Amino acid sequence: MTMSEFEPNRTILVLKVTQTSEHFLKIDYLCSMIGLANALFRFSPKKSHPNKPEIFDTADILLDLSSSTKTKFIKDYQPIKKRTNIGIHYKQLLYASKFSQFLTQNATHVPDPHELYSLVTRSLDAFENGYAPEIISLKAFYNFLKTEGFPVRATWLTLLPKEQQIQARNLLQTPLDQLNNSPQSDDLAQDLLNHLSQWIEKETDFKPVSF
């Protein structure tokens, strides 16, 4: 256990919220200090909770570390940023949820939690701001593999036909706000994302998600 794990104050990204009983929510979250973790949040179903955790939140939490069990409990939860626009649009919600699902299943041992936290923050902000979810996801999965140390540029990209390699590099290297949104670009990103998902399933031990 690292010293960071003894730190009760944390800024987190909420990746998953699961109601485990009538009074508890299990919060799977990402923290720049320790990476992927989870804790329980107690609530009363008979009371309204303005600060109730929601998926895709950025929040400051205070953990109760006094328990002798491995289970951590959240004493205080203060949202910093709520990304409610993601839930308004079906495709944004679908692709953002797929990315979060992939992370909760696979990001258990990351070499640089801070770098991953920054990547996920950028990705969720992009989903929130309404950029094409196919392109966001392509960038997010590709860059996740890079942070994990996989030679995705030297291997996956070289498997693509030459013209598609050029198109893929353009999508991956160009900032979202400089890309021309078009159905053709979205379709291309989807094809590349499907291809990358197949590569992940074949070349890594990660649990894949399908699109």
C-alpha positions in Angstrom: 0.0 0.0 0.0 1.4 3.4 -1.0 1.3 6.6 1.1 -1.3 8.0 -1.3 -3.7 5.2 -0.3 -3.7 6.6 3.2 -4.7 10.1 2.0 -8.4 10.5 2.8 -8.9 13.6 0.6 -9.1 12.8 -3.1 -10.2 14.3 -6.4 -11.9 11.6 -8.5 -13.6 10.8 -11.8 -16.7 8.6 -11.3 -16.7 5.7 -13.8 -19.5 3.6 -12.5 -22.3 3.9 -9.9 -24.0 0.7 -8.6 -26.6 0.5 -6.0 -25.6 -2.4 -3.8 -28.3 -2.2 -1.2 -31.1 0.1 -0.1 -28.7 2.5 1.5 -25.4 2.1 -0.3 -24.0 3.0 -3.7 -20.7 1.5 -4.8 -18.6 4.1 -6.6 -15.9 2.9 -9.0 -13.6 5.9 -9.6 -10.3 7.0 -11.0 -7.9 9.0 -9.0 -4.7 10.6 -10.2 -2.8 9.5 -7.1 -3.6 5.8 -7.0 -5.5 5.0 -10.2 -8.6 2.8 -10.2 -10.4 2.3 -6.8 -13.9 2.0 -5.3 -15.8 3.0 -2.2 -19.3 3.0 -0.7 -21.5 6.0 -0.4 -24.3 5.9 2.1 -27.6 7.6 1.3 -31.2 7.6 2.4 -33.7 6.7 -0.3 -36.3 8.8 1.5 -34.3 12.0 1.3 -33.1 14.0 -1.6 -29.4 14.2 -2.1 -28.2 17.2 -4.1 -24.6 15.9 -4.0 -25.5 12.3 -4.8 -22.7 10.7 -7.0 -23.4 10.3 -10.6 -21.4 8.7 -13.4 -18.9 11.0 -15.2 -18.7 13.4 -12.2 -15.5 15.0 -11.2 -15.7 15.3 -7.4 -13.7 15.9 -4.2 -14.3 13.1 -1.7 -13.3 12.5 1.9 -12.8 8.8 2.8 -13.3 7.2 6.2 -10.1 5.2 6.6 -10.7 4.2 10.1 -12.4 0.9 9.2 -10.4 -2.2 9.6 -12.0 -3.8 6.6 -10.8 -3.4 3.0 -14.0 -1.6 2.2 -13.7 2.2 2.1 -16.6 4.5 2.8 -17.1 8.1 1.5 -17.8 10.5 4.4 -18.2 13.5 2.1 -18.8 14.0 -1.6 -18.6 17.4 -3.3 -19.1 17.5 -7.1 -16.7 19.8 -8.9 -18.1 19.1 -12.4 -21.2 17.2 -13.4 -21.3 16.1 -17.0 -25.0 15.9 -17.5 -25.0 16.7 -21.2 -23.6 13.2 -21.9 -26.8 11.6 -20.7 -29.0 13.8 -23.0 -27.6 12.3 -26.2 -27.8 8.5 -26.7 -24.6 8.1 -28.7 -22.6 10.2 -26.4 -23.9 8.2 -23.4 -23.3 4.8 -25.2 -19.7 5.5 -26.2 -18.8 7.2 -22.9 -20.2 4.3 -21.0 -18.3 1.8 -23.1 -15.1 3.6 -22.4 -15.8 3.8 -18.6 -16.8 0.1 -18.7 -13.5 -0.8 -20.4 -11.5 1.2 -17.7 -13.3 -0.4 -14.7 -12.5 -3.8 -16.2 -8.9 -3.2 -17.3 -7.2 -0.2 -15.7 -6.3 -1.9 -12.5 -2.6 -1.6 -12.8 -1.5 1.5 -14.8 2.1 2.7 -15.0 1.1 6.4 -14.6 -2.3 7.1 -12.9 -1.8 10.9 -13.4 -1.5 10.5 -17.2 -4.5 8.2 -17.3 -6.5 10.6 -15.2 -5.7 13.4 -17.6 -6.7 11.3 -20.6 -10.0 10.3 -19.1 -10.8 13.9 -18.1 -10.1 15.1 -21.6 -12.2 12.3 -23.1 -15.2 12.9 -20.8 -15.1 16.6 -21.4 -15.1 16.0 -25.2 -18.2 13.7 -24.8 -19.8 16.4 -22.6 -19.1 19.1 -25.3 -20.8 17.1 -28.0 -17.9 16.1 -30.3 -18.3 13.0 -32.4 -18.3 10.0 -30.0 -16.7 7.7 -32.6 -13.7 10.0 -32.9 -13.4 10.6 -29.2 -13.5 6.9 -28.5 -10.9 6.1 -31.2 -8.5 8.7 -29.6 -9.3 7.5 -26.1 -8.6 3.8 -26.7 -5.6 4.5 -28.8 -4.0 6.8 -26.2 -4.9 4.4 -23.4 -3.0 1.7 -25.1 0.0 4.1 -25.5 -0.1 4.9 -21.8 -0.1 1.2 -21.0 3.1 0.8 -23.1 1.7 -1.1 -26.0 3.4 -0.4 -29.4 0.1 0.4 -31.0 1.5 2.9 -33.4 4.1 0.5 -34.7 1.8 -2.5 -34.8 -1.9 -1.7 -35.2 -1.4 1.3 -37.5 0.9 -0.6 -39.8 -1.8 -3.3 -40.3 -4.1 -0.8 -42.0 -4.0 -0.1 -45.7 -1.8 2.8 -46.7 -4.6 5.3 -47.4 -6.4 4.3 -44.1 -3.1 4.8 -42.2 -3.0 8.4 -43.4 -6.6 9.0 -42.5 -6.1 7.4 -39.1 -3.1 9.5 -38.3 -5.0 12.6 -39.3 -7.9 11.7 -36.9 -5.6 10.8 -34.1 -3.2 13.8 -34.3 -5.7 16.6 -35.1 -7.4 18.2 -32.1 -11.1 17.7 -32.0 -12.0 21.3 -32.5 -9.9 21.4 -35.7 -11.5 18.4 -37.4 -14.2 18.8 -39.9 -17.3 17.0 -38.6 -18.9 14.9 -41.3 -20.7 11.5 -41.5 -17.7 10.3 -43.5 -15.3 11.1 -40.7 -17.6 9.5 -38.1 -17.9 6.3 -40.3 -14.2 6.2 -40.8 -13.6 6.5 -37.0 -16.1 3.8 -36.4 -14.4 1.4 -38.8 -11.0 2.2 -37.2 -12.4 1.7 -33.7 -13.9 -1.7 -34.7 -10.5 -2.7 -36.1 -8.7 -1.5 -33.0 -11.1 -3.3 -30.7 -10.3 -6.5 -32.6 -6.6 -5.8 -32.2 -7.1 -5.3 -28.5 -8.9 -8.6 -28.2 -6.2 -10.5 -30.1 -3.0 -8.8 -28.9 -3.7 -8.0 -25.2 -5.2 -9.5 -22.1 -7.8 -6.7 -21.7 -11.5 -7.5 -21.6 -12.7 -6.0 -24.9 -15.9 -4.0 -25.4 -17.9 -4.1 -28.6 -19.4 -1.1 -30.5 
